[in-house]
Amino acid sequence: MSTPTPPLYDVNFCFPVRELENDRVKLTPFIPAQHADLFFQGSSSHPELYQHLPPGPFPSATTFTEDYVHVHIQPNTGNIFYAIIDKTRTSRMDDGTNVPPTDIDFAGIIGYIHGSPTHLSVEIGCIIVLPPFQRTHVTTDAVGLLLRYALDLPTATPPGLGLRRVQWQTSEKNEASIRVAERMGFKREARLIDGDPRAGTLGRHTVVFAICWDDWENGGREQVARLMDR
């Protein structure tokens, strides 16, 4: 008797969804059945990864999936998670073969959030790069791939979404995130004052950055390309 094929996972995103990659990093839509265990294995012993984030830490991959992904990400058409795969950590056939990631090359998660077809805008957020992949090319390449897809025109090769604005928000105490935003060409726009801190975490005032289409067309694309080509 043949085993029934499981239903395809609906990422439910408002913009066309593609795998994004360069020579070193691949971003593929986060599928809980394929990626949740890998993410939990890599993050569970590092609660500091959540120091500046609203959710987490999570006690299990199931809790992460059921209480966060299936509540806050998948039902909201403005949000999508990508799994980050470091192609330099393993030998992968460049022949279109869909090779499942392992704990050797699964580098973390990154997302588009607050996507709006009406306003032609999106935010890059929910970035958790696992410790073995920090201070490498992974963050720069992952953010660069999302920027290219969001801001390049549909007539480009490969085609982009042609959005008008990409936002980045982070705690003003998250110096690493601020450095990444500034290095990638985001411009600081505002500082938002929040309320009391969540129990056991730091308080949060939010710094807002953005790259708009004119920034991208007037040197932003080239700045990101230089960083990704290093």
C-alpha positions in Angstrom: 0.0 0.0 0.0 1.4 3.4 -0.9 1.7 6.1 1.7 -0.5 9.1 1.0 1.4 12.2 0.0 1.2 14.9 2.7 -0.5 18.1 1.7 1.7 21.0 0.6 2.3 23.6 3.2 0.6 26.9 2.4 3.0 29.7 3.4 0.1 32.1 2.7 2.1 35.2 1.7 0.8 38.2 -0.1 3.6 38.4 -2.6 4.9 35.7 -5.0 7.2 33.3 -3.1 10.5 32.1 -4.5 13.6 30.5 -3.2 16.4 33.0 -3.2 20.0 32.2 -3.4 23.5 33.1 -4.3 26.7 31.1 -4.3 26.9 31.0 -0.5 23.4 31.2 1.0 20.0 29.8 0.1 16.7 31.1 1.5 13.8 28.6 1.2 10.3 29.1 2.7 10.2 27.8 6.2 8.2 24.5 6.3 7.7 23.4 9.9 7.8 19.7 9.1 11.2 20.2 7.5 12.8 23.0 9.5 11.2 23.4 13.0 13.3 20.6 14.6 16.5 21.9 13.1 15.7 25.4 14.3 14.9 24.1 17.8 18.0 22.0 18.0 20.2 24.9 17.0 18.5 27.5 19.2 17.3 25.7 22.4 20.6 26.0 24.3 21.0 29.7 23.4 18.1 31.7 25.1 20.1 34.9 24.5 19.0 34.7 20.9 15.6 36.0 22.0 16.9 38.8 24.2 15.7 41.5 21.9 12.7 39.7 20.4 9.1 39.6 21.6 8.6 35.7 21.4 10.6 32.9 22.9 12.5 31.0 24.0 10.4 28.0 23.2 10.4 24.7 25.1 10.0 22.5 22.0 9.8 22.6 18.3 6.1 21.8 18.5 5.5 24.8 20.8 7.4 27.0 18.4 5.3 25.8 15.5 1.9 25.7 17.1 2.1 28.8 19.4 4.1 31.0 17.1 4.4 30.0 13.5 0.8 28.8 13.2 -0.6 31.8 15.2 1.5 34.8 14.2 3.2 34.0 10.9 1.3 31.6 8.7 -2.3 33.0 9.2 -1.1 36.6 8.4 -0.6 37.1 4.7 1.9 39.9 5.4 4.4 37.5 7.0 6.6 34.7 5.8 9.6 32.9 7.4 12.6 31.6 5.4 15.0 29.0 6.4 18.6 30.1 5.9 20.9 27.5 4.4 24.7 28.0 4.4 25.8 26.4 1.1 29.4 26.7 2.1 29.1 24.2 5.0 28.2 21.2 2.9 28.5 19.9 -0.7 25.2 20.6 -2.5 24.5 19.6 -6.0 23.9 22.7 -8.1 21.5 20.8 -10.4 18.1 21.8 -9.1 18.0 18.9 -6.7 16.1 19.7 -3.5 18.5 18.5 -0.9 17.0 18.7 2.7 19.0 20.8 5.1 20.8 19.3 8.1 22.2 20.6 11.4 25.5 21.2 9.5 24.1 23.8 7.1 20.8 25.1 8.6 21.9 28.6 9.7 18.7 30.1 11.2 15.5 31.9 10.1 14.7 35.3 8.6 11.4 36.7 7.5 9.4 39.3 5.6 6.8 40.8 7.9 4.1 43.4 7.6 4.0 43.0 3.8 1.5 45.3 2.1 0.6 45.0 -1.6 -1.4 48.2 -1.2 1.6 50.3 0.0 4.2 48.2 -1.9 6.2 47.7 1.3 7.6 45.0 3.5 9.8 44.7 6.6 12.7 42.4 7.1 12.4 40.9 10.6 12.4 37.8 12.8 16.1 37.3 12.2 17.7 34.6 14.2 21.1 33.4 13.0 22.4 30.5 15.0 25.7 31.0 16.9 27.9 28.8 14.6 26.9 31.0 11.7 27.2 34.4 13.3 30.0 36.8 12.3 30.2 35.1 8.9 28.8 35.9 5.5 25.4 34.4 6.4 23.6 37.5 7.8 24.9 39.8 5.0 23.9 37.4 2.3 20.5 36.6 3.7 19.5 40.2 4.2 20.9 41.1 0.8 18.9 38.4 -0.9 15.7 39.7 0.7 16.5 43.3 -0.2 17.2 42.4 -3.9 14.0 40.4 -4.2 11.9 43.2 -2.6 13.4 46.2 -4.4 14.5 45.0 -7.8 12.0 45.5 -10.6 9.9 42.6 -12.0 11.8 43.2 -15.3 15.2 42.5 -13.7 17.1 39.2 -13.9 16.2 37.5 -11.7 12.9 39.4 -11.3 12.1 41.2 -8.1 8.9 42.5 -6.5 9.5 46.2 -7.3 8.4 47.4 -3.9 8.7 51.0 -2.8 10.0 50.6 0.8 11.7 48.0 2.9 11.6 48.6 6.7 13.8 47.4 9.5 12.9 47.7 13.2 15.0 46.8 16.2 15.5 47.5 19.9 17.8 50.5 20.4 19.8 48.2 22.7 20.4 45.7 20.0 23.6 47.1 18.7 24.4 44.2 16.4 21.1 44.6 14.6 21.6 48.4 14.3 25.1 47.7 12.8 23.7 45.3 10.2 20.9 47.8 9.2 23.4 50.6 8.8 25.9 48.5 6.9 23.3 47.3 4.5 22.3 50.8 3.7 19.1 51.3 5.7 18.5 54.9 6.8 17.5 55.7 10.4 14.0 57.3 10.4 12.6 57.3 13.9 12.7 56.2 17.5 9.5 54.7 19.0 9.0 54.8 22.8 7.4 51.5 24.1 5.9 50.6 27.4 7.2 48.4 30.2 9.5 45.5 29.4 8.4 42.0 29.2 9.2 40.0 32.4 12.8 38.7 32.3 13.8 40.7 29.2 15.3 44.1 28.5 13.0 47.1 28.0 12.5 48.2 24.4 12.5 51.4 22.6 12.4 50.7 18.8 14.6 52.3 16.2 13.1 52.4 12.7 15.2 52.1 9.6 14.2 51.9 5.9 15.4 51.7 2.4 13.1 53.2 -0.3 13.1 52.6 -4.0 15.0 55.8 -4.8 17.7 54.8 -2.2 18.0 51.5 -3.9 18.3 53.0 -7.4 20.8 55.6 -6.3 23.6 53.4 -5.0 21.8 51.1 -2.5 21.8 48.2 -4.9 25.6 48.6 -5.6 26.4 48.9 -1.9 24.6 45.6 -1.1 26.3 43.9 -4.1 29.7 45.0 -2.8 29.0 43.5 0.6 27.7 40.3 -0.8 30.7 39.9 -3.2 33.3 40.2 -0.5 
